Amino acid sequence: MELIFENYCDIIPDFCLFQEYLRKPIPTHIRINPLKIVPETLLTLLKEKGIHLESANEKYDTLYYAPGLNLSGNLLEYFFGHVHPQALTSCLTSLALSPGHNTYILDMCASPGGKTSHMSQLTDNTGLIVANELYPTRHFALGHTLDRLGVFNTVITGYQAQEFPMKHRFDYILADVPCSGEGMFRKTREGSVYRETRGKVSLPDLQKKIILRGFDLLKNQGEMIYSTCTFNPDENESVVNFLLKNRDADLLPIDVGFDYEPGVREWKDETYDKQIQRCARFYPHRINSVGFFMARIGKR
Amino acid sequence: MEERFGIPEKLFDDYLLFSRKKSWTLVRNGPHVISASRLKVAKAGLKAFKRVGHFVKPTTRMIQTFGPFATKAKISINEVQLSRLLAGEQFPVHLGPDQGYIILTLEDGRILGLGLLIKGTLRSQLPRKEVRQSMIGEG
């Protein structure tokens, strides 16, 4: 059997099981949107239609697997804005950040809006979220998602994330950066290696610029999540380590109620800061979702 | 909204209305809105109204959010009727001499969006690209 992502065999535990899960279809996962419906009511309505949801974690009343439901976008409940199809690990970024009510939030790379709308849900449509997305062609999809889900506390901007204007300071920042997308492998069936080969700017270089700008945009005591959907340490720990070297940043513990592996301390010739172990690596064979990485960063 | 649907005006006390070319958006008000106004904003909040000819029409999403507070110009339809509307059919409803936009709900009370009542005949104003026949009875 051909190994997938073989270069990570030393850092991904239980590598055989990991391989097995990469070949399994990803289960459908939906997030219930309490901005428009009480989760219990929706569960009852879906049950009447013969759709049974399975809780992803007892800690959350909005996260559910939907076995047997391939196209949740074809539900009337999708039109109502009662549900949003979103990978479980993708939901965890907003939960790890847990923005408070009436706060000022920046989503640096917001389209297509799943995480933005989730943060709006967590803040109960209070405060303000700046949903930044560089590409105007993605603004329509972003705006549509936010409107469908009944989000009133956002403004959409179109800055380059790494050059977002410094005249603001935010309580919470989500930097879900462009990445090679290796963690999506089960979804896309494309074992992407690196976008660098496509003649684009080096992803780690871009990611380093974004993480620095994000940190600089934080208020004191503010918090930021840096996240990717890739396994590649060059885009994960290496980027976070770069921040630790260049700014007075703290890595904060992550507790989202799901198992994860700590960040790796060494990769290639580099040894990272001890704090890196506070990063979270979510693997498909541990959480049965797409692979994800996140770091919760605090500013003193 | 109050005059047509009986949706209390005070519900909008916490919101700001922004005008665009032929539409209006609604944003939750708060101290950060002033700060964000210094940014180059492509869109603020939820698209709430648009101009249609001489009329101002609330969007589907606006009605889905505030429709539950409506006390008039509201009608319940079943899934068969919804299917007919989506197929482009019109059918008579008995709401007296009233004409104009009307809130459509399903029998369980969930707000679909708007219909248009003209001379006792109801036609759909639901977004065709977003709500499809295949969604009805799905499961």
Chai-1 contact restraints between the chains, C-beta under 6 A:
chainA,res_idxA,chainB,res_idxB,connection_type,confidence,min_distance_angstrom,max_distance_angstrom,comment,restraint_id
A,K49,B,G139,contact,1.0,0.0,6.0,A-B,restraint_1
A,G50,B,G139,contact,1.0,0.0,6.0,A-B,restraint_2
A,I51,B,G139,contact,1.0,0.0,6.0,A-B,restraint_3
A,N74,B,S134,contact,1.0,0.0,6.0,A-B,restraint_4
A,N74,B,M135,contact,1.0,0.0,6.0,A-B,restraint_5
A,N74,B,E138,contact,1.0,0.0,6.0,A-B,restraint_6
A,L75,B,E138,contact,1.0,0.0,6.0,A-B,restraint_7
A,L76,B,M135,contact,1.0,0.0,6.0,A-B,restraint_8
A,F79,B,E130,contact,1.0,0.0,6.0,A-B,restraint_9
A,F79,B,V131,contact,1.0,0.0,6.0,A-B,restraint_10
A,F80,B,R110,contact,1.0,0.0,6.0,A-B,restraint_11
A,Y104,B,H32,contact,1.0,0.0,6.0,A-B,restraint_12
A,N125,B,R28,contact,1.0,0.0,6.0,A-B,restraint_13
A,L128,B,G30,contact,1.0,0.0,6.0,A-B,restraint_14
A,L128,B,H32,contact,1.0,0.0,6.0,A-B,restraint_15
A,L128,B,V33,contact,1.0,0.0,6.0,A-B,restraint_16
A,L128,B,A36,contact,1.0,0.0,6.0,A-B,restraint_17
A,H139,B,A42,contact,1.0,0.0,6.0,A-B,restraint_18
A,G143,B,K43,contact,1.0,0.0,6.0,A-B,restraint_19
A,D147,B,L46,contact,1.0,0.0,6.0,A-B,restraint_20
A,D147,B,K47,contact,1.0,0.0,6.0,A-B,restraint_21
A,D147,B,R61,contact,1.0,0.0,6.0,A-B,restraint_22
A,G150,B,T65,contact,1.0,0.0,6.0,A-B,restraint_23
A,F152,B,R28,contact,1.0,0.0,6.0,A-B,restraint_24
A,F152,B,G45,contact,1.0,0.0,6.0,A-B,restraint_25
A,F152,B,L46,contact,1.0,0.0,6.0,A-B,restraint_26
A,N153,B,R28,contact,1.0,0.0,6.0,A-B,restraint_27
A,V155,B,A36,contact,1.0,0.0,6.0,A-B,restraint_28
A,V155,B,V41,contact,1.0,0.0,6.0,A-B,restraint_29
A,V155,B,A44,contact,1.0,0.0,6.0,A-B,restraint_30
A,I156,B,A42,contact,1.0,0.0,6.0,A-B,restraint_31
A,I156,B,K43,contact,1.0,0.0,6.0,A-B,restraint_32
A,T157,B,L39,contact,1.0,0.0,6.0,A-B,restraint_33
A,T157,B,V41,contact,1.0,0.0,6.0,A-B,restraint_34
A,G158,B,A42,contact,1.0,0.0,6.0,A-B,restraint_35
